Amino acid sequence: LALPTIKGGGDALALAVGQPRVGDFSWSAAYTYTTAKEVSPLTSSTSSSNWSNRNIFNPNEEVLSNSNYLIKDRVNASVTWTKALMGSYRTTVGVFYEGRRGKPYSWTYLNDLNGDGISGNDLMYIPTAPGSGEVEFRGRNSSETAAQAEAAFWEIVNANPALRSAKGGIVGRNNTFAPWVNSFDVRFSQELPGLKTGHKGVITLDILNFANLLNKKWGRIDEIGFPSNRSFVNYVGRNAAGNYIYALGTTEDLTTRQTSGESQWAAQITLKYEF
């Protein structure tokens, strides 16, 4: 029977500056730095799926790592211009920016290394250096030599900081982050005369993820999907010396998040009558 852990926690530091409306402009900017550590992300409602969807090296380990839900860095900024262009009725244009570090994920094997019957969630071991002999490499096909397979392995490792820094050990859970995410929202608002004195109407157009409207490659959320693991290596077994045997597979790609159209632009018009 596993006992509840007391490990885990988080902190956040936020800094904000701004200028209330002076003349026609107002602006604000903020930065938030967050740390969040956990033993298990508790992504599911049943014990079996919580067990199988946690990236680990030893199924029974109680290792504190970055939370699946960590947003390590976030920047928010806004600029608003307001001016009465129709008598006393104001025209407002606002731009709102959010930038954040991408979602964390883990580097694991494509298959099952630790023999617990669950594939894809075992954290990867990285040898100390090329040619160390700690791992035996096998070609992906009959024409690829072991040396070529090892060279391809190290090309991927050296291109990824979390893999590179784990040389001689196990890659940490959630030590890699998806690309930075940028989003701009734009608002156009116009006050209009009402039906009676003291009344007025307001029509507002909001364009969400405005950059994606300009270029379909902008404003996208590219990340590793649930359960937040990525790989390019199959564990084949051990050789006569007891060393791991690796065979490279296809590197899993980032995917564009579109569960609710988050990576696409959207527009909405709002009508309001004040009296």
C-alpha positions in Angstrom: 0.0 0.0 0.0 1.5 3.3 -1.1 1.4 6.1 1.4 0.6 9.7 0.3 3.6 11.8 -0.4 4.3 15.1 1.4 6.6 16.2 -1.5 5.6 18.9 -3.9 4.7 22.6 -3.9 5.2 25.8 -5.9 6.0 29.5 -5.8 5.3 32.4 -8.1 6.9 35.8 -8.4 5.1 38.5 -10.4 6.3 41.9 -11.4 4.0 44.4 -13.0 4.3 48.0 -14.2 1.8 50.2 -15.9 0.5 53.7 -16.7 -3.1 54.6 -16.3 -4.6 56.7 -19.0 -2.6 59.8 -19.7 -3.9 61.7 -22.7 -5.0 59.1 -25.2 -2.9 56.1 -24.1 -2.6 53.7 -21.2 -0.4 50.6 -21.0 0.7 47.8 -18.7 3.3 45.0 -18.6 3.8 42.1 -16.3 6.1 39.1 -15.9 5.4 36.0 -13.8 8.0 33.4 -12.9 6.6 30.1 -11.4 8.1 27.0 -9.9 5.9 23.9 -9.4 7.1 20.5 -8.3 5.2 17.3 -8.0 5.7 13.5 -7.6 2.7 12.6 -9.8 0.6 14.8 -12.0 -2.7 12.9 -11.1 -4.0 13.3 -14.6 -6.8 10.7 -14.3 -9.7 9.7 -12.1 -8.6 6.1 -11.6 -5.4 4.6 -9.9 -4.5 2.4 -12.9 -4.4 5.3 -15.4 -2.6 7.5 -12.9 0.0 4.7 -12.6 0.4 4.2 -16.3 0.5 7.9 -17.4 3.3 9.0 -15.2 6.8 9.3 -16.8 9.2 7.4 -14.6 12.4 5.3 -14.5 11.3 3.1 -11.6 7.5 2.6 -11.2 7.8 2.8 -7.4 10.0 5.9 -7.3 8.9 9.1 -5.4 11.0 11.6 -7.4 10.1 15.3 -7.3 10.1 16.9 -10.7 8.6 19.8 -12.7 4.8 19.7 -12.7 3.0 18.7 -15.8 1.0 22.0 -15.4 4.0 24.3 -14.9 4.0 27.6 -16.8 7.5 28.6 -15.9 7.6 32.1 -17.6 4.7 34.3 -18.6 4.7 37.8 -20.0 1.6 39.9 -20.4 1.4 43.4 -21.9 -1.3 45.7 -23.2 -1.6 49.1 -24.9 -4.9 51.0 -25.2 -5.6 54.1 -27.2 -8.9 56.0 -26.5 -10.1 59.2 -28.1 -13.5 60.9 -28.6 -13.8 61.1 -32.4 -17.6 61.5 -32.6 -18.4 64.4 -30.2 -18.2 62.9 -26.7 -18.4 59.3 -28.0 -15.1 57.4 -27.6 -13.2 55.2 -30.0 -10.9 52.7 -28.4 -8.3 50.4 -29.9 -6.5 47.9 -27.6 -3.7 45.4 -28.2 -3.2 42.6 -25.6 -0.1 40.3 -25.7 0.5 37.0 -23.8 3.8 35.1 -24.2 4.7 32.0 -22.2 7.1 29.2 -22.1 5.8 26.0 -23.6 4.4 23.0 -21.8 7.0 20.7 -20.1 7.6 17.2 -21.3 9.8 14.1 -20.8 12.2 12.1 -23.0 11.3 8.4 -22.8 11.7 5.2 -24.7 9.3 4.3 -27.4 8.7 0.9 -25.8 8.9 -0.7 -22.3 12.4 -0.7 -20.7 11.5 -1.6 -17.0 9.2 -4.4 -17.8 6.1 -3.1 -16.1 4.0 -3.7 -19.2 3.6 0.0 -20.0 5.3 1.4 -23.1 6.4 4.9 -23.7 6.7 6.2 -20.2 10.2 5.1 -19.1 12.7 7.9 -18.8 15.8 7.5 -21.1 19.3 6.8 -20.1 22.0 8.9 -21.9 25.5 7.5 -22.2 28.4 9.6 -21.0 29.9 10.3 -24.4 30.1 9.0 -28.0 32.1 5.9 -28.2 31.9 5.2 -24.4 30.6 1.7 -25.0 27.9 2.0 -22.3 25.2 1.4 -24.9 25.3 -0.8 -28.0 23.6 0.7 -31.0 21.9 -1.1 -33.8 21.0 0.2 -37.2 17.5 1.1 -38.1 17.7 -1.1 -41.2 20.2 -3.5 -42.9 22.1 -0.7 -44.6 22.7 1.4 -41.4 25.8 0.5 -39.4 26.0 0.7 -35.6 28.4 3.7 -36.0 25.9 5.5 -38.1 23.1 4.8 -35.6 25.2 6.1 -32.8 26.1 9.2 -34.7 22.4 9.8 -35.4 21.6 9.3 -31.7 24.2 11.9 -30.6 23.1 14.4 -33.2 19.6 14.4 -31.5 21.1 14.5 -28.0 23.4 17.4 -28.7 20.6 19.4 -30.3 18.4 19.2 -27.1 19.7 20.8 -23.9 17.8 18.4 -21.5 19.3 15.4 -23.2 22.7 16.9 -23.5 22.8 17.8 -19.8 21.7 14.3 -18.8 24.9 12.6 -20.2 25.8 9.7 -17.9 22.4 9.5 -16.3 18.7 9.5 -16.6 16.8 12.4 -18.2 14.7 14.2 -15.7 11.0 14.2 -15.9 9.5 17.3 -17.5 12.9 18.9 -18.0 12.2 19.9 -21.6 9.9 22.6 -22.7 7.9 23.1 -25.9 8.5 26.2 -27.9 7.5 29.6 -26.6 3.9 30.6 -27.3 2.9 34.1 -28.5 -0.6 35.4 -28.7 -2.0 38.9 -29.6 -5.6 39.9 -29.2 -6.9 43.2 -30.7 -10.0 45.1 -29.7 -11.9 47.9 -31.6 -14.7 49.6 -29.6 -16.9 52.5 -30.6 -19.5 54.3 -28.4 -22.7 55.4 -30.2 -25.6 57.8 -29.4 -28.5 56.2 -27.5 -32.2 56.5 -28.0 -32.5 59.1 -25.1 -30.3 61.6 -23.4 -27.8 59.8 -21.1 -28.1 56.6 -23.1 -25.4 55.2 -25.3 -24.5 52.1 -27.2 -21.2 50.4 -27.5 -20.2 48.1 -30.4 -17.0 46.0 -29.9 -15.0 43.8 -32.2 -12.5 41.4 -30.6 -10.0 39.5 -32.8 -8.4 36.8 -30.8 -5.0 35.4 -31.8 -4.7 38.2 -34.3 -1.3 37.2 -35.5 -2.7 33.9 -36.8 -5.1 35.9 -39.0 -2.0 37.5 -40.7 0.0 34.3 -41.0 -1.3 30.8 -40.3 2.1 29.8 -38.9 1.9 32.4 -36.1 0.1 32.2 -32.8 0.2 28.4 -32.8 0.6 26.2 -29.6 3.0 23.5 -30.6 3.5 20.9 -27.8 3.8 17.2 -26.9 0.4 15.7 -26.3 -0.8 13.7 -23.3 0.9 12.1 -21.4 3.7 14.5 -22.2 6.4 12.2 -23.3 8.6 12.2 -26.5 11.0 9.7 -27.8 13.2 8.4 -30.7 14.8 5.2 -29.1 13.7 1.6 -28.8 15.1 -0.4 -26.0 16.1 -3.8 -27.5 17.5 -5.5 -24.5 21.0 -6.1 -23.0 24.1 -7.5 -24.6 26.5 -10.1 -23.1 28.3 -7.4 -21.1 25.0 -6.3 -19.6 24.8 -3.0 -21.5 21.6 -1.5 -22.9 21.0 -2.0 -26.7 19.4 0.9 -28.5 17.7 1.0 -31.9 16.6 4.4 -33.1 13.1 5.0 -34.2 11.4 8.0 -35.7 11.6 11.1 -33.5 8.1 12.0 -32.3 7.1 15.5 -33.5 5.4 18.3 -31.7 1.7 18.7 -32.5 -0.3 21.9 -32.9 -2.9 22.1 -30.1 -6.4 22.5 -31.6 -8.7 20.9 -29.0 -10.9 24.0 -28.9 -9.3 25.9 -31.8 -6.6 27.4 -29.5 -4.1 27.8 -32.3 -6.5 29.6 -34.7 -7.8 33.1 -34.8 -11.3 34.0 -33.9 -13.5 37.1 -33.9 -16.6 38.2 -32.0 -18.8 41.2 -32.1 -20.5 42.5 -28.9 -23.3 45.0 -28.7 -24.0 46.8 -25.4 -26.6 49.4 -24.6 -26.1 51.6 -21.5 -28.8 53.6 -19.7 
